[in-house]
Each structure stands twice: as structure tokens, then as C-alpha cells.
Amino acid sequence: MALENLGKALNSALKKLARSNVVDEAVIKEVVRDIQRALIMSDVNVRLVLDLTKRIQKRALEEKLPPGISRKEHIIKIVYEELTNFLGKEAKSIEIKEKPTVLLTVGIQGSGKTTSIAKLARYFQKRGYNVGLVCTDTWRPGAYYQLKQLVEPFNIEVFGDPEEKDAIKLAREGVSYFKEKNVDIIIVDSAGRHKEEKGLIEEMRQISEAINPHEVILVIDGTIGQQAYNQALAFKEATPIGSIIVTKLDGSAKGGGALSAVVATGAPIKFIGVGERVEDLEPFDPKRFVSRLLGLGDIQGLLEKFEELSKEHEFKEEDMEKFLKGKFNLKDMYAQLEAMQKMGPLKQILQMIPGMGYSLPDEFVQVGEQRLKKFKVIMDSMTEEELEKPDIINYSRIKRIARGSGTSVRDVRELLQQYNQMKKFFKGMNKRKLSRLAKKLGGMNFGGFGI
């Protein structure tokens, strides 16, 4: 069960609660069983699941209702609070206190370490830091070229020598090179290890002595589930200054297991990988993560993505608000879908909006780059009037547009159908009073559950 499926299962359990006319002990126990099932299918440790759901059930049955809140709202709040506590309570960040800050990354081979380093470099670059990367992986052929290729589009420099076999020498020389260039952050990529943690920890110790990093970062593959516990524990015992990136959480069947296993060791998760693109790395904040997982949204995260996008492109919050209200034409639709793609996968963006992530049909969000390109070609063959007023497009116009764009009548109809479906859907969302979603989330928002 991928994390998206875990979110759907948890969201479904809470919607069952919201639809109940009477919230009695039987309903509460049924919802708790659904939550248990969802977590266990996501490979979370059974004992941890039982402890967690016992606390949820006990609080739901025994706690006195706070003033001004319904029992349904109170139980959802309990689930949110307990899951947040379960995953670590507070967000922890990598602190950039001095220039340059040196970060050392380690990880088992195949954990996604090299990709994560590129993502981390891009993350800091977008926040105004000048970043340099040092590749000391002398074991894996092509590691240097892979890292270089990943960050080349962003003009991030990589120091390395594929012919050099001495990782310690590469680390020293790379750090010295970037210190002379006055970069803000130096990220050192070490070689991955095949099997056990002993070699990993030993390499970390040797390179650490050579370059004296401010922080050591362990990259853990989210697909290994509960096995992440041993890696995280060994790492935590070896260094008190470490942090962890959990990768491959976008499609992992064991993502919940990996996250909960790492948290159980007390080691700090600071980032999670949520996609294949270099942009798909996000700080791990248990509150915001659980909020999205339950379908409660993450307006703060959405606004941060808008802010990032507006720095690089002409994009305003009011444009998104117009889109959400269903008051857009074909030109607007293309501009917003293209902009949102730059923010990340559309599905992930919509999960930041309370009540929308799991209610939006898949066909609305599966607008890949190829379809967007085709849509653009089709729209280039339309008149300005047709773009502004798509309702005037009849069959004869469709045939003309198809001929002019080198596409088929079916392709043009698909574009118009996509437009009409999205417009209808967002208008419907607006009727359910979700226009307030453009505001920051000041507290729990239960609109997505129909409460």
C-alpha cells in the first residue's frame, strides 16, 4: 500500500465517522479498526499500531468534549494529534549557521542517496544559498556523472574525479576547492555500501575526521519498511549530530513502516523524498504530513510553493483562487496546469487543499507533460475568441482546430472535455464553501469530511 493509498484508507475511515448519524462506542471501535488495518497494510509495526489505536480509542471514548466542538470533530482531532505524536511531533531542520556549512551524506547502495543529494542542493539553492557538491563515491561507476547530470540544469557545480580511488583525498580536496570559491553550503557524497551498516559507519567516521562536517545525513530507502529501524539506530548510536532523509515515499508500499521505524529510534527525520524530480524533496513536518495524509490539507505548504514559484515565474495567489472558483477559460487552464506542474505533481499539490486530494477523480490530475504539450499545440490553433470563450467551439470549429494543429477531432474534444470537467468540479467545490482555502489554515479544517 503506497502512502497515497494509506491516506485514502485513513480518509475513508474518518469519512465513515462523518457520515454516522450517531457517534457511539460501536462506531468509534469500527473507525479505530479501519485505522489499524490501514496502518498495518502500510507495514507499520503491529505493536506500535495497537498502542497507537488503543490511545485513540481510549481518548475518543473517555475525553470530555471541549466547548464549541462536536464529537465528530473531536475524534478527528484526536486521530490527527495521535498520528502526529506517533511520527515525531515537531519538525527539525538542518541549520545553516556558518559559511561554509559542510554536510556529509551516507547511505546503503540503492537508497537513492545520489538523487537525494541533488534534491538537497536544489532545495538550498532555491532558498538563496550557493551550493557546491563533492562526489567521493569511488565504488560505483558513473556516480560522478549521474550527480553532475542531475544538477547541471540548475548550474550547481560538482567536484570529483572518476579516476581517483582515494575517497578521503577527494573529500579533502573537494571541501578545500569550494571553500576557496566561498560557497555557502558544501554537500559531500560518500560511496554507498552493499550490505551491513558497519562499513557505512566506518566510512562516515573516516571522512568525518578528514573534513569535520557540521552535520552527517543518513539516506534511507523508504521501500525497506520496518528494516529502516536497524539502519537508523546504528547511525544514531554512531553520531549525535545526524539527520535522516527517507526516500521513495511517492510510491512505496512500506513508506509508513519506514517512517515509523525511524521515529521509533529517536533519530531525526529532516527531509522526505516524494517524487522522482529534483524538486521533489520536502522538509518533514509531522503535523503537516499527517494533515495531508488525513485529507485535512496543508495550506501553509501550498502558500510556500506559490511563493517559490512566484520568484521564478509570473504567478499570483489570486490566479490560483480564480482557478479554484471555476472562473477560468482555456488560456487560464493551461497556464495554471503548467504552473502547478512546476510546483510538483498535481495530485500532491491538490492534497494540500483540505478535502480535495482524495476526492478529485484521477483523470483530472493525470495531465502529464505530453498531454500538456498536445493541449498547447491545439490551443495555438484556436482564435483568441475561442480561447476566451470555449463555449462557442462547435463541431465545424473543432474540425478546423484539429486540421490546423495536426491532431484529431478526438484530441480536441478531449481537451474541451478536460476543461469542462475541471470547471464543473471546481465550481462544485466552491459551492461547498471551499473558497476559504486560499486563506492560511488557522486551525483544524474539517470541510473535507462534510462536517
C-alpha positions as a Python dict, from the first residue, in 0.01 Angstrom:
ca = {
    (1, 'M'): (0, 0, 0),
    (2, 'A'): (160, 327, -112),
    (3, 'L'): (138, 633, 115),
    (4, 'E'): (-132, 775, -113),
    (5, 'N'): (-334, 458, -55),
    (6, 'L'): (-270, 483, 318),
    (7, 'G'): (-403, 839, 307),
    (8, 'K'): (-712, 727, 116),
    (9, 'A'): (-776, 449, 369),
    (10, 'L'): (-742, 683, 668),
    (11, 'N'): (-952, 947, 493),
    (12, 'S'): (-1219, 684, 423),
    (13, 'A'): (-1227, 582, 790),
    (14, 'L'): (-1283, 940, 901),
    (15, 'K'): (-1550, 997, 636),
    (16, 'K'): (-1731, 693, 773),
    (17, 'L'): (-1730, 872, 1108),
    (18, 'A'): (-1854, 1195, 949),
    (19, 'R'): (-2146, 1015, 780),
    (20, 'S'): (-2265, 847, 1101),
    (21, 'N'): (-2584, 990, 1245),
    (22, 'V'): (-2488, 885, 1597),
    (23, 'V'): (-2128, 854, 1716),
    (24, 'D'): (-2145, 577, 1975),
    (25, 'E'): (-1894, 322, 2104),
    (26, 'A'): (-1962, 81, 1815),
    (27, 'V'): (-1890, 349, 1552),
    (28, 'I'): (-1571, 459, 1730),
    (29, 'K'): (-1444, 99, 1752),
    (30, 'E'): (-1520, 42, 1383),
    (31, 'V'): (-1328, 355, 1282),
    (32, 'V'): (-1035, 250, 1503),
    (33, 'R'): (-1030, -95, 1338),
    (34, 'D'): (-1020, 72, 994),
    (35, 'I'): (-725, 285, 1105),
    (36, 'Q'): (-549, -25, 1240),
    (37, 'R'): (-599, -208, 911),
    (38, 'A'): (-472, 87, 706),
    (39, 'L'): (-153, 125, 911),
    (40, 'I'): (-71, -246, 924),
    (41, 'M'): (-117, -272, 544),
    (42, 'S'): (135, 13, 516),
    (43, 'D'): (388, -208, 702),
    (44, 'V'): (381, -16, 1030),
    (45, 'N'): (489, -235, 1324),
    (46, 'V'): (185, -418, 1464),
    (47, 'R'): (270, -345, 1828),
    (48, 'L'): (311, 25, 1752),
    (49, 'V'): (-22, 25, 1565),
    (50, 'L'): (-203, -141, 1856),
    (51, 'D'): (-53, 104, 2107),
    (52, 'L'): (-148, 399, 1887),
    (53, 'T'): (-506, 288, 1821),
    (54, 'K'): (-562, 200, 2189),
    (55, 'R'): (-476, 560, 2277),
    (56, 'I'): (-710, 691, 2006),
    (57, 'Q'): (-995, 468, 2124),
    (58, 'K'): (-941, 550, 2492),
    (59, 'R'): (-938, 925, 2431),
    (60, 'A'): (-1236, 910, 2191),
    (61, 'L'): (-1446, 722, 2449),
    (62, 'E'): (-1335, 896, 2768),
    (63, 'E'): (-1236, 1255, 2696),
    (64, 'K'): (-1480, 1532, 2775),
    (65, 'L'): (-1582, 1738, 2471),
    (66, 'P'): (-1420, 2085, 2458),
    (67, 'P'): (-1671, 2371, 2425),
    (68, 'G'): (-1783, 2458, 2072),
    (69, 'I'): (-1671, 2136, 1907),
    (70, 'S'): (-1879, 1836, 1801),
    (71, 'R'): (-1793, 1476, 1893),
    (72, 'K'): (-1707, 1401, 1530),
    (73, 'E'): (-1468, 1695, 1512),
    (74, 'H'): (-1315, 1599, 1845),
    (75, 'I'): (-1242, 1241, 1732),
    (76, 'I'): (-1084, 1361, 1407),
    (77, 'K'): (-870, 1599, 1613),
    (78, 'I'): (-766, 1308, 1838),
    (79, 'V'): (-664, 1097, 1536),
    (80, 'Y'): (-466, 1391, 1397),
    (81, 'E'): (-290, 1456, 1729),
    (82, 'E'): (-204, 1092, 1797),
    (83, 'L'): (-69, 1029, 1446),
    (84, 'T'): (136, 1349, 1468),
    (85, 'N'): (284, 1243, 1803),
    (86, 'F'): (345, 897, 1657),
    (87, 'L'): (558, 1047, 1378),
    (88, 'G'): (770, 1275, 1593),
    (89, 'K'): (561, 1577, 1699),
    (90, 'E'): (784, 1863, 1581),
    (91, 'A'): (972, 1939, 1258),
    (92, 'K'): (1352, 1955, 1278),
    (93, 'S'): (1565, 2140, 1027),
    (94, 'I'): (1926, 2141, 906),
    (95, 'E'): (2072, 2461, 1047),
    (96, 'I'): (2299, 2671, 828),
    (97, 'K'): (2488, 2871, 1090),
    (98, 'E'): (2825, 2942, 933),
    (99, 'K'): (2979, 2979, 589),
    (100, 'P'): (3053, 2732, 454),
    (101, 'T'): (2837, 2470, 624),
    (102, 'V'): (2969, 2122, 538),
    (103, 'L'): (2720, 1834, 514),
    (104, 'L'): (2824, 1469, 470),
    (105, 'T'): (2575, 1216, 329),
    (106, 'V'): (2594, 839, 377),
    (107, 'G'): (2364, 553, 278),
    (108, 'I'): (2331, 191, 174),
    (109, 'Q'): (2377, 141, -204),
    (110, 'G'): (2046, 179, -385),
    (111, 'S'): (1892, 400, -118),
    (112, 'G'): (1858, 696, -355),
    (113, 'K'): (2147, 885, -197),
    (114, 'T'): (2289, 1049, -510),
    (115, 'T'): (1946, 1169, -623),
    (116, 'S'): (1874, 1295, -271),
    (117, 'I'): (2196, 1498, -270),
    (118, 'A'): (2091, 1666, -594),
    (119, 'K'): (1748, 1735, -442),
    (120, 'L'): (1903, 1875, -124),
    (121, 'A'): (2133, 2102, -325),
    (122, 'R'): (1839, 2233, -527),
    (123, 'Y'): (1634, 2282, -208),
    (124, 'F'): (1902, 2507, -58),
    (125, 'Q'): (1969, 2684, -388),
    (126, 'K'): (1601, 2786, -411),
    (127, 'R'): (1641, 2945, -69),
    (128, 'G'): (1925, 3167, -185),
    (129, 'Y'): (2230, 2958, -90),
    (130, 'N'): (2527, 2897, -319),
    (131, 'V'): (2586, 2519, -308),
    (132, 'G'): (2882, 2303, -412),
    (133, 'L'): (2877, 1922, -437),
    (134, 'V'): (3169, 1685, -378),
    (135, 'C'): (3148, 1330, -517),
    (136, 'T'): (3372, 1084, -328),
    (137, 'D'): (3196, 769, -450),
    (138, 'T'): (3488, 565, -585),
    (139, 'W'): (3295, 236, -586),
    (140, 'R'): (3009, 292, -825),
    (141, 'P'): (3097, 364, -1190),
    (142, 'G'): (2913, 667, -1318),
    (143, 'A'): (2827, 816, -976),
    (144, 'Y'): (3009, 1142, -1056),
    (145, 'Y'): (2844, 1175, -1398),
    (146, 'Q'): (2499, 1093, -1257),
    (147, 'L'): (2530, 1364, -994),
    (148, 'K'): (2664, 1612, -1248),
    (149, 'Q'): (2379, 1540, -1489),
    (150, 'L'): (2114, 1583, -1217),
    (151, 'V'): (2228, 1931, -1111),
    (152, 'E'): (2361, 2067, -1442),
    (153, 'P'): (2026, 2232, -1536),
    (154, 'F'): (2049, 2437, -1214),
    (155, 'N'): (2413, 2546, -1258),
    (156, 'I'): (2526, 2368, -942),
    (157, 'E'): (2894, 2271, -959),
    (158, 'V'): (3019, 1919, -881),
    (159, 'F'): (3378, 1845, -775),
    (160, 'G'): (3507, 1493, -842),
    (161, 'D'): (3744, 1270, -1035),
    (162, 'P'): (3612, 936, -1169),
    (163, 'E'): (3973, 809, -1198),
    (164, 'E'): (4067, 877, -834),
    (165, 'K'): (4024, 580, -596),
    (166, 'D'): (4103, 756, -267),
    (167, 'A'): (3769, 879, -125),
    (168, 'I'): (3934, 1059, 169),
    (169, 'K'): (4159, 1256, -66),
    (170, 'L'): (3862, 1352, -285),
    (171, 'A'): (3667, 1468, 19),
    (172, 'R'): (3953, 1688, 147),
    (173, 'E'): (4029, 1837, -194),
    (174, 'G'): (3661, 1897, -275),
    (175, 'V'): (3591, 2079, 50),
    (176, 'S'): (3905, 2292, 8),
    (177, 'Y'): (3809, 2373, -352),
    (178, 'F'): (3464, 2504, -256),
    (179, 'K'): (3595, 2690, 50),
    (180, 'E'): (3818, 2887, -186),
    (181, 'K'): (3512, 2962, -400),
    (182, 'N'): (3326, 3095, -93),
    (183, 'V'): (3015, 2881, -135),
    (184, 'D'): (2757, 2878, 144),
    (185, 'I'): (2698, 2502, 166),
    (186, 'I'): (2921, 2208, 70),
    (187, 'I'): (2750, 1868, 40),
    (188, 'V'): (2982, 1566, 28),
    (189, 'D'): (2851, 1247, -134),
    (190, 'S'): (3012, 929, 2),
    (191, 'A'): (3010, 581, -152),
    (192, 'G'): (2711, 357, -81),
    (193, 'R'): (2767, 25, 89),
    (194, 'H'): (2621, -307, -27),
    (195, 'K'): (2502, -483, 286),
    (196, 'E'): (2556, -406, 652),
    (197, 'E'): (2584, -80, 840),
    (198, 'K'): (2936, -147, 979),
    (199, 'G'): (3115, -43, 660),
    (200, 'L'): (2885, 255, 627),
    (201, 'I'): (2956, 381, 978),
    (202, 'E'): (3333, 325, 935),
    (203, 'E'): (3339, 527, 613),
    (204, 'M'): (3138, 801, 781),
    (205, 'R'): (3392, 808, 1066),
    (206, 'Q'): (3694, 831, 834),
    (207, 'I'): (3555, 1102, 607),
    (208, 'S'): (3419, 1291, 908),
    (209, 'E'): (3770, 1304, 1056),
    (210, 'A'): (3903, 1432, 725),
    (211, 'I'): (3650, 1711, 661),
    (212, 'N'): (3489, 1775, 1002),
    (213, 'P'): (3129, 1820, 874),
    (214, 'H'): (2871, 2025, 1061),
    (215, 'E'): (2615, 1751, 1008),
    (216, 'V'): (2606, 1392, 884),
    (217, 'I'): (2295, 1288, 689),
    (218, 'L'): (2184, 927, 650),
    (219, 'V'): (1971, 849, 343),
    (220, 'I'): (1728, 560, 400),
    (221, 'D'): (1522, 386, 132),
    (222, 'G'): (1155, 415, 228),
    (223, 'T'): (1072, 90, 48),
    (224, 'I'): (1255, -123, 310),
    (225, 'G'): (981, -60, 567),
    (226, 'Q'): (1049, -174, 922),
    (227, 'Q'): (1408, -268, 834),
    (228, 'A'): (1482, 105, 847),
    (229, 'Y'): (1490, 70, 1226),
    (230, 'N'): (1830, -105, 1233),
    (231, 'Q'): (1992, 140, 992),
    (232, 'A'): (1862, 444, 1180),
    (233, 'L'): (1957, 300, 1521),
    (234, 'A'): (2314, 215, 1415),
    (235, 'F'): (2351, 565, 1271),
    (236, 'K'): (2208, 735, 1580),
    (237, 'E'): (2448, 544, 1806),
    (238, 'A'): (2744, 643, 1588),
    (239, 'T'): (2681, 1018, 1573),
    (240, 'P'): (2481, 1256, 1792),
    (241, 'I'): (2465, 1525, 1522),
    (242, 'G'): (2294, 1324, 1248),
    (243, 'S'): (1978, 1372, 1049),
    (244, 'I'): (1788, 1145, 813),
    (245, 'I'): (1630, 1166, 468),
    (246, 'V'): (1372, 897, 389),
    (247, 'T'): (1344, 847, 12),
    (248, 'K'): (1096, 695, -235),
    (249, 'L'): (781, 777, -37),
    (250, 'D'): (583, 864, -350),
    (251, 'G'): (512, 503, -443),
    (252, 'S'): (642, 296, -156),
    (253, 'A'): (430, 12, -24),
    (254, 'K'): (626, 33, 303),
    (255, 'G'): (659, 408, 347),
    (256, 'G'): (458, 419, 669),
    (257, 'G'): (670, 138, 808),
    (258, 'A'): (996, 315, 726),
    (259, 'L'): (885, 647, 876),
    (260, 'S'): (752, 493, 1195),
    (261, 'A'): (1058, 266, 1230),
    (262, 'V'): (1299, 560, 1207),
    (263, 'V'): (1094, 768, 1451),
    (264, 'A'): (1098, 476, 1697),
    (265, 'T'): (1478, 510, 1720),
    (266, 'G'): (1458, 877, 1813),
    (267, 'A'): (1671, 972, 1511),
    (268, 'P'): (1553, 1298, 1348),
    (269, 'I'): (1391, 1276, 1003),
    (270, 'K'): (1451, 1614, 839),
    (271, 'F'): (1351, 1553, 475),
    (272, 'I'): (1143, 1308, 275),
    (273, 'G'): (1164, 1227, -96),
    (274, 'V'): (817, 1247, -252),
    (275, 'G'): (885, 1206, -624),
    (276, 'E'): (1141, 1148, -898),
    (277, 'R'): (1209, 1510, -993),
    (278, 'V'): (1499, 1705, -841),
    (279, 'E'): (1236, 1939, -695),
    (280, 'D'): (1059, 1655, -509),
    (281, 'L'): (1216, 1685, -165),
    (282, 'E'): (1034, 1841, 126),
    (283, 'P'): (1110, 1910, 491),
    (284, 'F'): (949, 1651, 714),
    (285, 'D'): (697, 1819, 939),
    (286, 'P'): (482, 1557, 1120),
    (287, 'K'): (190, 1799, 1166),
    (288, 'R'): (171, 1896, 801),
    (289, 'F'): (245, 1542, 680),
    (290, 'V'): (-39, 1392, 888),
    (291, 'S'): (-273, 1675, 791),
    (292, 'R'): (-225, 1595, 421),
    (293, 'L'): (-245, 1220, 488),
    (294, 'L'): (-586, 1260, 653),
    (295, 'G'): (-721, 1489, 381),
    (296, 'L'): (-712, 1797, 607),
    (297, 'G'): (-479, 1979, 367),
    (298, 'D'): (-165, 2185, 410),
    (299, 'I'): (-241, 2544, 318),
    (300, 'Q'): (90, 2665, 464),
    (301, 'G'): (280, 2427, 238),
    (302, 'L'): (73, 2533, -62),
    (303, 'L'): (143, 2902, 1),
    (304, 'E'): (515, 2827, 34),
    (305, 'K'): (510, 2656, -305),
    (306, 'F'): (326, 2957, -452),
    (307, 'E'): (593, 3184, -306),
    (308, 'E'): (874, 2973, -457),
    (309, 'L'): (702, 2969, -794),
    (310, 'S'): (630, 3341, -798),
    (311, 'K'): (1003, 3413, -752),
    (312, 'E'): (1084, 3226, -1074),
    (313, 'H'): (766, 3281, -1278),
    (314, 'E'): (479, 3525, -1314),
    (315, 'F'): (233, 3357, -1080),
    (316, 'K'): (0, 3508, -824),
    (317, 'E'): (-219, 3366, -547),
    (318, 'E'): (-524, 3536, -698),
    (319, 'D'): (-465, 3335, -1017),
    (320, 'M'): (-499, 3014, -818),
    (321, 'E'): (-807, 3147, -635),
    (322, 'K'): (-970, 3224, -972),
    (323, 'F'): (-893, 2867, -1080),
    (324, 'L'): (-1042, 2717, -761),
    (325, 'K'): (-1364, 2914, -810),
    (326, 'G'): (-1412, 2767, -1157),
    (327, 'K'): (-1389, 3109, -1323),
    (328, 'F'): (-1130, 3029, -1585),
    (329, 'N'): (-1106, 2989, -1962),
    (330, 'L'): (-883, 2765, -2174),
    (331, 'K'): (-587, 3003, -2155),
    (332, 'D'): (-617, 3013, -1778),
    (333, 'M'): (-644, 2634, -1755),
    (334, 'Y'): (-326, 2578, -1948),
    (335, 'A'): (-133, 2845, -1755),
    (336, 'Q'): (-239, 2704, -1418),
    (337, 'L'): (-173, 2339, -1502),
    (338, 'E'): (168, 2431, -1641),
    (339, 'A'): (250, 2639, -1332),
    (340, 'M'): (128, 2371, -1092),
    (341, 'Q'): (343, 2112, -1270),
    (342, 'K'): (645, 2323, -1185),
    (343, 'M'): (537, 2309, -820),
    (344, 'G'): (522, 1930, -829),
    (345, 'P'): (283, 1652, -929),
    (346, 'L'): (-71, 1792, -949),
    (347, 'K'): (-204, 1518, -720),
    (348, 'Q'): (40, 1618, -444),
    (349, 'I'): (-46, 1986, -481),
    (350, 'L'): (-419, 1918, -456),
    (351, 'Q'): (-365, 1708, -143),
    (352, 'M'): (-255, 2032, 24),
    (353, 'I'): (-611, 2163, -18),
    (354, 'P'): (-847, 2043, 256),
    (355, 'G'): (-1096, 1787, 127),
    (356, 'M'): (-968, 1789, -230),
    (357, 'G'): (-674, 1550, -253),
    (358, 'Y'): (-868, 1223, -225),
    (359, 'S'): (-1198, 1343, -372),
    (360, 'L'): (-1061, 1455, -708),
    (361, 'P'): (-1102, 1188, -980),
    (362, 'D'): (-771, 1060, -1117),
    (363, 'E'): (-850, 1165, -1473),
    (364, 'F'): (-848, 1529, -1362),
    (365, 'V'): (-490, 1514, -1239),
    (366, 'Q'): (-327, 1279, -1485),
    (367, 'V'): (-225, 1562, -1714),
    (368, 'G'): (131, 1467, -1798),
    (369, 'E'): (382, 1673, -1988),
    (370, 'Q'): (298, 1507, -2321),
    (371, 'R'): (-72, 1586, -2286),
    (372, 'L'): (9, 1942, -2185),
    (373, 'K'): (224, 1980, -2497),
    (374, 'K'): (-59, 1845, -2712),
    (375, 'F'): (-307, 2080, -2542),
    (376, 'K'): (-74, 2372, -2615),
    (377, 'V'): (-47, 2280, -2985),
    (378, 'I'): (-427, 2254, -3008),
    (379, 'M'): (-476, 2589, -2834),
    (380, 'D'): (-223, 2753, -3068),
    (381, 'S'): (-468, 2672, -3350),
    (382, 'M'): (-759, 2844, -3176),
    (383, 'T'): (-863, 3204, -3220),
    (384, 'E'): (-839, 3446, -2929),
    (385, 'E'): (-1218, 3444, -2906),
    (386, 'E'): (-1226, 3063, -2880),
    (387, 'L'): (-965, 3067, -2603),
    (388, 'E'): (-1155, 3331, -2410),
    (389, 'K'): (-1500, 3175, -2475),
    (390, 'P'): (-1463, 2796, -2522),
    (391, 'D'): (-1844, 2756, -2526),
    (392, 'I'): (-1856, 2888, -2884),
    (393, 'I'): (-1647, 2596, -3015),
    (394, 'N'): (-1886, 2382, -3226),
    (395, 'Y'): (-1816, 2080, -3448),
    (396, 'S'): (-1702, 2280, -3751),
    (397, 'R'): (-1459, 2476, -3533),
    (398, 'I'): (-1334, 2151, -3379),
    (399, 'K'): (-1257, 2011, -3727),
    (400, 'R'): (-1073, 2333, -3824),
    (401, 'I'): (-872, 2332, -3499),
    (402, 'A'): (-779, 1964, -3545),
    (403, 'R'): (-658, 2027, -3904),
    (404, 'G'): (-460, 2334, -3801),
    (405, 'S'): (-290, 2162, -3508),
    (406, 'G'): (-217, 1832, -3682),
    (407, 'T'): (-424, 1648, -3423),
    (408, 'S'): (-754, 1460, -3437),
    (409, 'V'): (-1111, 1566, -3364),
    (410, 'R'): (-1093, 1328, -3069),
    (411, 'D'): (-786, 1512, -2929),
    (412, 'V'): (-964, 1849, -2948),
    (413, 'R'): (-1273, 1704, -2782),
    (414, 'E'): (-1054, 1555, -2508),
    (415, 'L'): (-912, 1900, -2433),
    (416, 'L'): (-1261, 2055, -2419),
    (417, 'Q'): (-1388, 1769, -2204),
    (418, 'Q'): (-1096, 1813, -1965),
    (419, 'Y'): (-1173, 2185, -1942),
    (420, 'N'): (-1547, 2136, -1881),
    (421, 'Q'): (-1492, 1862, -1621),
    (422, 'M'): (-1240, 2066, -1426),
    (423, 'K'): (-1455, 2378, -1439),
    (424, 'K'): (-1760, 2186, -1318),
    (425, 'F'): (-1565, 2016, -1042),
    (426, 'F'): (-1409, 2336, -905),
    (427, 'K'): (-1742, 2519, -917),
    (428, 'G'): (-1885, 2236, -710),
    (429, 'M'): (-1604, 2264, -461),
    (430, 'N'): (-1674, 2634, -430),
    (431, 'K'): (-2040, 2567, -350),
    (432, 'R'): (-1918, 2357, -59),
    (433, 'K'): (-1765, 2677, 76),
    (434, 'L'): (-1407, 2590, 0),
    (435, 'S'): (-1320, 2937, -125),
    (436, 'R'): (-1173, 2996, 221),
    (437, 'L'): (-895, 2755, 124),
    (438, 'A'): (-691, 3043, -10),
    (439, 'K'): (-651, 3162, 350),
    (440, 'K'): (-392, 3022, 585),
    (441, 'L'): (-503, 2726, 792),
    (442, 'G'): (-551, 2877, 1136),
    (443, 'G'): (-682, 2558, 1293),
    (444, 'M'): (-830, 2222, 1205),
    (445, 'N'): (-1041, 2234, 891),
    (446, 'F'): (-1298, 1956, 865),
    (447, 'G'): (-1470, 2070, 546),
    (448, 'G'): (-1332, 1775, 351),
    (449, 'F'): (-1526, 1532, 571),
    (450, 'G'): (-1860, 1711, 526),
    (451, 'I'): (-1872, 1813, 893),
}
